Amino acid sequence: PVEDPVILDAVTGSWRNAQTGATTQLEKPKATDIEGHWAQRELELMIAYRAIDVVDGKARPNQVITRGELIKMLVLAMNSGRPPIVYATANSAAFNDVMEKSAYFPYVQNALQQNLIDVGDGTFHPEGKVDREEMAELVVRALGFNSLADHSELFNVTFKDADKTKRKGQAAIAVGLGIMSLANGNFVPDRYVTRAEAASAFLRFLTARAELQEAPLRTE
């Protein structure tokens, strides 16, 4: 059984989320390609949140995640799987490539409202690939530490490729809190992020956020 209220669209015959109007289904989606995967638990949670789309029974865990998919996953993870309610108007789209009819529209608009992303030049590039440095900044912004992270001299940056990492403070926080990990001592900032890696990082993010409510971030 689904947790969100649904309605039957009499015109198309499809089920829709009663709050957002998005097309949905009565059965919770299941993926056949995550059994035994190193991130199976994390992927199952994101699938249950509908933060990962299952197409033809596959979640494609090793596929590089796009910017639109990443923002959708983070917003749903932060909201325990509940999609944001965003009321669209004729001029409500903040980005010229994520308009009201886009499946990513409510998530991108919500992320903008929460200051997780910036308008920039007005282009979001929802199909663009995401590297580890960009994901680290997104996670740190979601924690509310991005301004602090800009002062990278406050952090003990130990990864070997720090000279190749522009956002050293963000990377140091993401690694220090156990949200992201190093590869042989390297952060590898320009490596693209897979769906499984994003699911794993966001589950760790939720854990870290809960723990930070109990104890402050230490910079020494």
C-alpha positions as CSV (number, residue, x, y, z in Angstrom):
1,P,0.0,0.0,0.0
2,V,1.1,3.5,-0.8
3,E,1.5,6.1,2.0
4,D,0.4,9.2,0.1
5,P,-3.2,9.9,-0.9
6,V,-3.8,9.2,-4.6
7,I,-6.5,10.0,-7.1
8,L,-7.5,8.3,-10.4
9,D,-7.2,10.5,-13.4
10,A,-10.5,10.0,-15.3
11,V,-9.0,11.3,-18.5
12,T,-5.7,9.3,-18.7
13,G,-6.7,6.4,-16.5
14,S,-3.5,6.8,-14.4
15,W,-3.1,7.2,-10.7
16,R,-1.8,10.6,-9.5
17,N,-0.5,11.9,-6.2
18,A,-3.4,13.9,-4.7
19,Q,-1.1,16.6,-3.4
20,T,1.4,17.1,-6.2
21,G,-0.6,15.7,-9.2
22,A,2.5,13.6,-10.2
23,T,1.8,10.3,-11.9
24,T,2.2,7.5,-9.4
25,Q,1.3,3.8,-8.9
26,L,-0.5,1.9,-6.1
27,E,2.3,-0.6,-5.6
28,K,5.6,0.4,-4.1
29,P,8.3,0.0,-6.8
30,K,10.8,-2.9,-6.6
31,A,14.1,-3.2,-8.4
32,T,15.6,-6.5,-9.6
33,D,19.1,-5.2,-10.2
34,I,20.1,-4.2,-6.6
35,E,20.1,-7.7,-5.0
36,G,23.6,-8.2,-3.4
37,H,24.7,-4.7,-4.4
38,W,27.0,-3.0,-1.9
39,A,24.5,-0.2,-1.5
40,Q,21.4,-2.4,-1.5
41,R,20.0,-1.1,1.8
42,E,20.5,2.6,0.8
43,L,19.0,2.0,-2.6
44,E,16.0,0.3,-1.2
45,L,15.3,3.3,1.1
46,M,15.6,5.7,-1.8
47,I,13.4,3.6,-3.9
48,A,10.8,3.5,-1.1
49,Y,11.0,7.3,-1.0
50,R,10.6,7.3,-4.8
51,A,13.8,9.2,-4.9
52,I,15.1,6.7,-7.5
53,D,12.9,5.9,-10.5
54,V,12.6,2.2,-11.2
55,V,12.1,1.6,-14.9
56,D,11.3,-1.8,-16.3
57,G,12.1,-3.2,-12.8
58,K,15.6,-1.7,-12.8
59,A,17.1,1.1,-10.6
60,R,20.4,1.2,-12.6
61,P,22.6,1.7,-9.4
62,N,25.9,2.1,-11.2
63,Q,24.6,4.7,-13.7
64,V,26.0,8.2,-13.2
65,I,23.4,10.4,-11.6
66,T,22.2,13.6,-13.2
67,R,21.7,17.0,-11.5
68,G,17.9,16.7,-11.6
69,E,18.0,13.2,-10.1
70,L,20.4,14.3,-7.4
71,I,18.3,17.3,-6.3
72,K,15.1,15.1,-6.3
73,M,16.9,12.5,-4.2
74,L,18.1,15.0,-1.7
75,V,14.8,16.8,-1.3
76,L,12.9,13.6,-0.8
77,A,15.5,12.2,1.6
78,M,15.3,15.4,3.7
79,N,11.5,15.2,3.7
80,S,11.2,11.4,4.5
81,G,9.9,10.6,1.0
82,R,7.2,13.3,1.0
83,P,7.3,15.3,-2.2
84,P,7.3,19.1,-1.8
85,I,4.2,21.1,-2.6
86,V,5.1,23.9,-5.0
87,Y,2.4,26.0,-6.5
88,A,3.3,26.9,-10.1
89,T,2.3,30.1,-11.8
90,A,3.0,31.4,-15.3
91,N,6.3,33.0,-14.1
92,S,7.3,30.7,-11.2
93,A,10.1,28.8,-12.9
94,A,13.5,30.0,-11.7
95,F,15.4,28.1,-14.4
96,N,14.7,28.3,-18.1
97,D,15.4,24.6,-18.5
98,V,13.2,23.3,-15.6
99,M,9.8,24.7,-16.4
100,E,6.5,23.9,-14.6
101,K,5.8,20.8,-16.7
102,S,9.2,19.3,-15.8
103,A,9.2,16.3,-13.5
104,Y,12.0,18.0,-11.6
105,F,10.3,21.3,-11.2
106,P,8.9,20.9,-7.6
107,Y,12.2,19.5,-6.3
108,V,14.4,22.2,-8.0
109,Q,12.1,25.0,-6.8
110,N,12.1,23.6,-3.3
111,A,15.9,23.2,-3.3
112,L,16.2,26.9,-4.4
113,Q,13.8,27.9,-1.6
114,Q,16.0,26.1,0.9
115,N,19.2,27.7,-0.5
116,L,20.6,24.4,-1.6
117,I,21.2,25.8,-5.0
118,D,21.6,29.2,-6.6
119,V,19.9,30.7,-9.7
120,G,23.2,31.6,-11.3
121,D,22.6,32.4,-15.0
122,G,19.1,31.0,-14.9
123,T,20.1,27.6,-16.3
124,F,20.0,24.4,-14.2
125,H,21.2,21.7,-16.6
126,P,19.0,18.9,-15.1
127,E,20.6,16.2,-17.3
128,G,24.2,17.3,-16.5
129,K,26.4,14.9,-14.7
130,V,27.4,15.5,-11.0
131,D,31.0,15.2,-9.7
132,R,32.0,14.5,-6.1
133,E,32.9,18.1,-5.4
134,E,29.5,19.3,-6.4
135,M,27.8,16.7,-4.3
136,A,30.0,17.6,-1.3
137,E,28.9,21.3,-1.6
138,L,25.2,20.2,-1.9
139,V,25.5,18.1,1.2
140,V,27.2,20.8,3.2
141,R,24.7,23.4,2.2
142,A,21.9,21.0,3.3
143,L,23.6,20.8,6.7
144,G,23.8,24.6,6.9
145,F,27.6,24.7,7.0
146,N,28.4,26.2,3.6
147,S,29.5,29.6,4.8
148,L,31.7,28.0,7.4
149,A,33.1,25.6,4.8
150,D,34.3,28.5,2.7
151,H,37.0,29.1,5.4
152,S,38.9,26.0,4.5
153,E,41.8,27.1,6.7
154,L,39.7,26.1,9.7
155,F,39.7,22.4,8.7
156,N,42.3,19.7,8.8
157,V,42.4,18.8,5.1
158,T,44.3,15.6,4.9
159,F,43.4,14.1,1.5
160,K,46.3,13.8,-0.9
161,D,44.7,15.6,-3.8
162,A,43.7,18.7,-1.8
163,D,45.5,20.9,-4.4
164,K,43.0,19.6,-7.1
165,T,40.0,20.3,-4.9
166,K,38.5,23.8,-5.1
167,R,36.0,23.4,-2.3
168,K,38.3,22.0,0.3
169,G,36.2,23.0,3.3
170,Q,33.1,21.3,1.8
171,A,35.0,18.2,1.0
172,A,36.6,18.1,4.5
173,I,33.2,18.4,6.2
174,A,31.6,15.7,4.0
175,V,34.6,13.3,4.7
176,G,34.9,14.3,8.3
177,L,31.3,13.5,9.0
178,G,31.5,10.2,7.2
179,I,29.1,11.2,4.5
180,M,31.6,10.8,1.7
181,S,34.8,8.6,1.8
182,L,38.3,8.8,0.3
183,A,39.8,6.5,-2.3
184,N,43.4,5.6,-1.3
185,G,43.6,8.9,0.6
186,N,42.3,11.0,-2.3
187,F,39.0,12.9,-2.5
188,V,38.9,12.6,-6.4
189,P,36.8,15.8,-6.8
190,D,36.1,15.4,-10.5
191,R,34.9,11.8,-10.5
192,Y,31.3,11.5,-11.4
193,V,28.8,10.2,-8.8
194,T,26.6,7.1,-9.4
195,R,23.1,6.6,-8.2
196,A,24.3,4.1,-5.6
197,E,26.9,6.4,-4.3
198,A,24.4,9.2,-4.0
199,A,21.9,7.0,-2.2
200,S,24.7,5.9,0.3
201,A,25.9,9.5,0.8
202,F,22.3,10.8,1.5
203,L,21.6,8.1,4.0
204,R,24.8,9.0,5.8
205,F,23.8,12.6,5.5
206,L,20.5,11.9,7.3
207,T,22.4,10.1,10.1
208,A,24.9,12.9,10.4
209,R,22.2,15.6,10.5
210,A,20.5,13.8,13.3
211,E,23.7,13.5,15.3
212,L,24.6,17.1,14.7
213,Q,21.4,18.1,16.4
214,E,22.9,16.5,19.6
215,A,26.5,17.9,19.2
216,P,28.0,20.9,17.4
217,L,30.5,20.7,14.6
218,R,34.1,20.9,15.7
219,T,36.7,22.4,13.5
220,E,39.9,21.7,15.4
